[in-house]
Amino acid sequence: MLSVENIDVYRGKTHVLRKLSLSVDQGEIVALVGANGAGKTTTLRTVSGLLHPARGRIDYTPEKGKEPLEITGMAPEQIVQAGISHCPEGRGIFSQLSVKENLLIGAYLRSDKGIQKDLDMVFDMFPILEKRENQAGGVLSGGEQMMLALGRALMSRPRLLILDEPSLGLAPLAIEIIFNMIQTINAQGVTILIVEQNAVMALELSSRAYVIETGRVLLSGSSRDLACDPGVQKAFLGGK
């Protein structure tokens, strides 16, 4: 579904990603694991068009049997229309807008008649959002804001959902709820690429993972195998 091939990305004069390659197959949950500053968020921002690679190629295949679409350098709104939605680090809630208005922003590129149906679907998935639909997004708790960010991303009807640090700053109970909902979203047919600070949970949630270090892929494989790797355990899982 997603193929990232040998991309180089700069932030100013800093060479952040160096010939980085990864792939995500349809229906998977794939995790990116690494230390702060390794390039995980830059990778996600490049896939979603917020950053453009200096070299390399990114292809996206929305459905099996379809021809790959090269999205390298495409504008973010074009990438959203193609079926990729990005839930950013920090959640990006519009604090002065209501919960309902925040959700409808997720459908701003749509003109079909299914928007209300999808809004109802989000409210069914996150009942607390329906209770607070007229409240400002900024007054929600951290967990509720994460639900709102997920709901807003789903309003674009993504086939590939990109999540950046969904557990950041959340209480343990809220984290459990959010991760359960991510699994539910995946079970409904949405492919997921996730960056998560909690490497233990990321590897438990995903089927495959990539370990990124200084802008390069250091290791990749099944999440179960990586969780048993002594180097990964020592660096990210609290092992000795």
N, C-alpha and C positions, 0 to 999 in steps of 0.2 A: 504493500500500500504506500509506504513512504521509503524512499531511497535517498540517502544523503551520501554523496561521493566526494571525498577528498576536498572538503571545503576549507578555505583559509579566510578568517574573518579578523579584521582589525577594529579596535576602538581607538580612534585617533592614530597615534603612532605605535600603539601596543598591539602586538600580534597575539590575539586571544585564542583563536582556534587554528590548529596546524594540521592540515590534511586529515581532518576528522571525517570518518565514515560511520554510518549506522543504518539500520533498516528496521522497519516495523511492518509486520504482516497483518493482514486484515483479521480483526477479532482479538488481537493480542492486547495485553498490558505490558508495556516495556518501560523499565525504569532507568534513569541516569543517576549514577551514584558518584560522589566525589567530594573532596574538601571544598570549603568556601574559596571562590576565586578560580576554580578548576576550569570553568567555561560552560557549566551546565545551563545557566540562564541564557547566556549568549547563544548557545545552540538552539534553544527553544525560540528565542526572538528572531533568529535567522530563518528558521523553518516558517514562522508565521509572517515573515516579510518586514518586520520592524528593523532588521539589519540586513544588509546585502553582502554576500561573500565576495571577496576579491577574486577568488578562484574556486573552482569546483562546480558541482551541479546538484540540484535537488529535484527529484521527480516524485509525483504524487499520482497514485492510481485510485480513484474513488470507488471503483467496483471491479471485481474480478471479470476478466474478459475485455475490459476497456483498455484503450491505449494510454500509456503514461502521459501525464501532463507535466511539462517542465515548469516549475514554479520559481526557479532561481531568479531573484530580482523583481518578482511581481509585487505589486502594491498589496498591503495588508487586506484591503477590502476585496480585492480580487481573490485572494487566498481564502477568505471567509466564504465568499460565494462558491468557491470550488468545493467546500465542505470541511475546512479545517478551522476549528475554533480554539482560541488561546485564553486560558484562565490565568492571569498573570500573578506573579509574586506580589503580595500585598493586597490582592483582590481587586483593587481599582474601582471600588464602589463610588458612585456619585453621591456624596453624603447629603446634599441638599435636595436631591430628588427622592420621590417616594419609592417604596419597594416595587410597586407595579411599573413605575416609569423606568426604573433601572432594568427591569426584565424586558420591557418593550424595546429598549435600546438594543438588546441582543438580536432583535428581529428587524433592525432598521433597514437592512438591505432587501428584505422580503416584501413582496406585494401580493402574495397568495392569500387565499381565504382560510388558511389553517392556523393563523396566528393565535386566535382565541382558543382553539383546541389545544395548542401547545402550551399556552399560558395555563390552562386548566390542568394539563399534565404536570407542569412544574408545581402547581399548587397541591396536586395530589401527592407528589413526591415529597414536597416540603410543606406540610400543613401550616407550620408556624409562619411561613411567608404570606399565606393567604390571610391569616389573622392580622398580620402587620402590613398589608398591602398599601395602606394609605399613610403609613409612618415613613419618616425620612430614613434613608439607608444608613445615615451616619449614627443613628441612635441604636442600631442593632448591636448585639453582642458579637464577639469575634466569630463564634461558630455560626451564628445566623448570617453574618456577612459572607462567610464562605459558602453557605447554602445559596445565598443570593447570587454570588459570583458563578457558581455552578449552574444555577437556573438560567442566568443571563446567557451563559455560553451555550446551553442547550436550546435556547430560543432561535439560534441560527440553524438548527437541525444539522449539527456536524456529523460527519462520518468518522473524523479523527479529532479527538479532544486532547489538547495539550494542557497539562496542569503543572504549575510552577509553585512548589512548596505549599501544598494545600493544608498542611498541619501547622504551619508557622504561627506561633503565638496562641495556639488553642489549648484549652484544658483537655485532659485525657478523655473525658466522656465525649466531648465534641469531636475529638479526633476519631474516636471509634465510630461515631455516627457518620462522619464524612467519609471514612474509608469504606464503610458498609454501602454507602450510596454510590461510591465510585464503582464498586463491584456490581451493583445493580445496574448502573448505566452501561457498563461493559457487557453485562448479560443481555441487555436489550439491543446489542449489536453495534455499539460505539467502540471503536478502537481507541486506545489511550496510550499516550506517551507522557510519562510523569517524571518530574524532578522532585525529590523529597529529601529533606534534611535528616529524617529518621530512617537511616539505612536499613535497620531491622524490619520496619514496617514496609518499606519500599520493596525489599526482597521477598517478603511474605505475600505482598499484594500481586506482584508481577510474575510473569512466566519467564521472561528474559530480562537481562540487564547489561548495561555498559558501565564500566568504571572509567571515569575521565580524570586525567591528571595533567595539569598545565596545558590544557587545550588539545590533548591527544587522547585517543582511546587506549587505555592501558590494558584492560581485560574485558572480555565479553563472554557470554554464555548463558546457560540456564540460571535462573535466580537461585535455585536450590544448590547448584554446584558452586556458585560464587559465595553463597552464605557459608559454605564449608571450607572455602579457601583460607589458609592461615594468614596470608597477607591481607586479604579483605577483612577478616575478623579482627586483626590487630589494628588496622587503620580506621575502620568504620563501625565495627560491631562490638567494641569493648573487650575483645579477646586479648590474650597475652601471647 
